[in-house]
Amino acid sequence: MRACVGFPRAAGRRISTGMTEKPSPTEPFWRTTSLEEMSKDQWESLCDGCGRCCLIKLEDEDSGEILATNVGCRLFDAGSCRCKDYPNRSSIVPDCITLTPEAVRTLRWLPPTCAYRLVATGRDLPWWHPLVSGDPRTVVEAGVSVKGRVSGSEDEVSEDDMPERIVAWPLRWPRAAKKRNASE
């Protein structure tokens, strides 16, 4: 299995469910616009650049459980936590999954910190998301980023060795990411 690509909503905030209502100019777009209604730029800006979705996942054939590894996709740049060829990723890596609103609502392996997943379920973006903090470094500060935690590329790790690279952290909410919200 491969993929490339909480905090409760505060009282009084409205998430668009597709009804035609004018967005408030003071509310950020992710609180007023459904995933389906977002412009391409809005959609792309939801990605916090953590890189968790670009780690290789394995599925237990018996239980169906999704297990994450610390191995990056062949196109994943572990230094920048970005795809080396984002526009052409699906043709280079045919089983790379392009996220869509429908996919976001059905994929079981999206990390709990994923902004697409949060917005799809009516939750707000956390303090460390670059759209909230204004600083892409807060993703690393909060322990959400895979920066410094990738053991190698799938081109460097054999399929037989993948089970040895299974880790739990990509599918969990980091403690540091919770801290600031808990005090707000």
WOLINVEN-V105220 format. One line per field, one symbol per residue. phi: phi as a letter, one per 20 degrees, with the letter a starting at -180 (. if undefined). psi: psi as a letter, one per 40 degrees, with the letter a starting at -180 (. if undefined). burial: + if it has 24 or more other C-alpha atoms within 12 Angstrom, else -. A space follows every 50 residues. Layout:
phi->???
psi->???
burial->???
//
This chain:
phi->.bbcr.dfffgnfddfdofecffffeefgfedcfgfeffgffgffffemf nffeefdcdffeenfecedddegfefeffelcffbgfdgfefcgefeefc gffgfdfeefffefffffffdmeeffgefgfefmcfffffgemefegmce eqeffddfgfeggfdfcegfdcefgffegfffee
psi->iihi.ihihiheihhheeihihiheehideeehiddeiidddddedhefd edeeihiihhddeehhhiifhiidehhddefihdgddeddddgdehhhhi ddddedheehieehddddddeeiiiidehddddeheeddddeedieheeh eaideehiddeddeehidddeihidddddddde.
burial->+++++++------+++------------++++++++++----+--+++++ ++++++++-------+++++++++++++--+++--+--+---+--++++- ---+--+-++++++++++++++++++++++++---++++++++++++-++ ++++-------+--+++-++++++--++------
//
